[in-house]
Amino acid sequence: MDQERFMIIVKGDDKTQDVSSYEMDPPVVRIIYKGSTKAYPYQLNDIQLLTPTVQDITEDMAVFHDEYPFYNVRRVLDFGAKIRVCFNNGSIRTYDSGRIQVRSSTQNAEGRQILDYWRAISKHAKSEDEQENKEAFLAKQFTKLHYVDPNSALSQYLLKKPIKIDIPATSGGNHHQFQFISYSFFF
């Protein structure tokens, strides 16, 4: 079955990629698995046929699994308790919905203008090591920057909000080291 259009859960297990076809004949559902011609009967209460809410992922969005970012995500399919993440290379992975987050960049219009300005001037900022025909290092980096995490210092700067200092007291440093670090953020 098409994993982007359906999720078929048989007795609690996701069997979508194993199912060739199904037939609903309440109170029975007949499932034919790939590589077989035999129809397996199941009680209707043993089967869940789910359709997703589809969210296409744009450049200013990011998908996280347990706070770690995924790259090259094309779309996210929300089936309720389960979420499928579809990648640009065609692979699809299924996760518990509580472990996946889709975040949008929190830039406002002024923040986007600042980034666009930085992109424009970065083309002219070349080091002595960079040759005339090579693209400037900063320009290359800025062309890749589409998503700014809302919790990042860059996001706070672009939104003109104070940067939160979140240094745990048990970081292994002494009081003077902590004071030095704290003061360096303000001066």
N, C-alpha and C positions, 0 to 999 in steps of 0.2 A: 504494500500500500504506500501511497505517497506520504512520506513523513512530514511534509510541510502542510498538508491539508487535514490529516487525521492523526489521532493517537488511539490505538486500540489496546485496552488494558484487559487482559484475561486473567481472572483470579488474582488480581493485584500486580501482575507483571506486564510491562510494556512489550507487546508482541508485534507492534506495527510493522517492523521491517521483515518479519517472518510470514506475514499474512499476504496471501495472493488475492483473496476475495472473501466476502462474507454475505450472508443472506439473513435478513431479519424475518422471522416467522414466529411472533410472540406466542408463547413464552420461551421460545427456543431461538438461538442464534447459531447458524451453521457457518463454520469457518473452514476455508480451504487454505492450507499452508503452502508456501512455495515448495516446489519439488514434489508435490503430492496432488492426487486427484480426489482423495477421500475428503468428504465433508465431516468435520468434527462438531457434534452438537454440544452446545453449552446452554445453561439456564440464563435467561436474560439478566438476572441479578449478579451473574458472574462476569458480565461483560460491561465495559464502559467504552463508548465510542465518543471521543471528544474532538471538538473543532477548536482551533486556536484564535486568539486575538493576535493579529500580526502587527509587529512594530519594525518598520524599516529603520536601519541605523544610518544616520547621516554623519558627515565629517565632524560635526560639533557634539557628537555623542560618544559615550564609551560604555562598554559592558564589563562588569566586574563579577568574578566568581570568588566569594569569600575575601573581598577587598583586593584581589589581584586582577589586573586588567587583562582582557582578551584582546587580541589584535586581529584585524581583517575580518570583522564580523559584518555580515550582510544584513541579517535580520534576526529578530527574536520572536519566537512563537510561544505565547502564554496559554497553556492548557489548564490553568488553575493550579493544581498541586504540583505540576511538572512544567518545566520550561525547556524548550529546545532552542539551541543556539546554532544558527546556520552561518557557516564561514564562507568566505569568498572562494576557497578552493573546492567547494562542494561538500565538504564534510559537515555532519550534523551530530551534535552531542546533546544528551538529555540530562537535566539536573533537577533537583528539588527546587521549587520556586523560592524558598527562603534563602537560598545560597547565591542567587543571581540578582544583580542590580543593574539597571540602565540609568546612566546619569547624563544629564545635559550640561554643557558648559554654561556657566552662570554669567557670561559676559553681557554687559549692557551695550547699548549702541556706542557710548563713549569709549568703553573698553575695546570694542572691535576697531574703532578708529585709531586708537593708540597702537594696537597690534598691526594694523595696516600701515601706519606710519613707520613703525619699526621695520616692517618688511621692506618698505620702499627705501629707507636709508641704509638698510643692511647690505643692499646691492653695491653700495659705494664704499663700504668699510672692508677693505682688503688689507691683509698684513703684507709685510715685505716679502714673505715667503711665497705668497700666492701670485701666480703669473697672471698677466693681463687677460689671457684667453680662458682662464679657469673661473668658474663661478665662486664668489666669495663664500667662505665657510658659514658665516652668519646667515647669509641669504639662503643657503641650502637648508639650514636648520629652521629658519622661519617659514619656509614653504611647507615644511612638514607639520608645523604647529597649527592644528585646527581645534583640538579639544584642550581646554584648560580646566583641570580638576577644581571644583568649587572649594575644596579644602586646602588648596595650594597657596603658597605665599604670592605667586604671580596673580592668581585670581583676586586675592585680597588687595593687591596693589592696583590692579585694573579697575576694581570696584571702589577704590579710594576708601578702603576700610582698614582699620589697624590690623597689623599682623599679630596673630596670637602666638605667644611664646609658650610652648608646651614641652618643657624639659622636666622629665621626672626627677624627683628628689633623690631617688636611689640609683642615679646614673653612674655612680662610682666617683664623682668629683667631690671636692670639698667646697665649703662655703665660698671661699675666695674665687675659685674657678667659676662657680655658678654666677657670682656677682659680675665677674669680668665678662662672661658671655651675655648676661642680661644687659649690661651697659653698652656692649658693642652693637646691640640691635637699635639703640636709641641715639647713638652719636655717630 
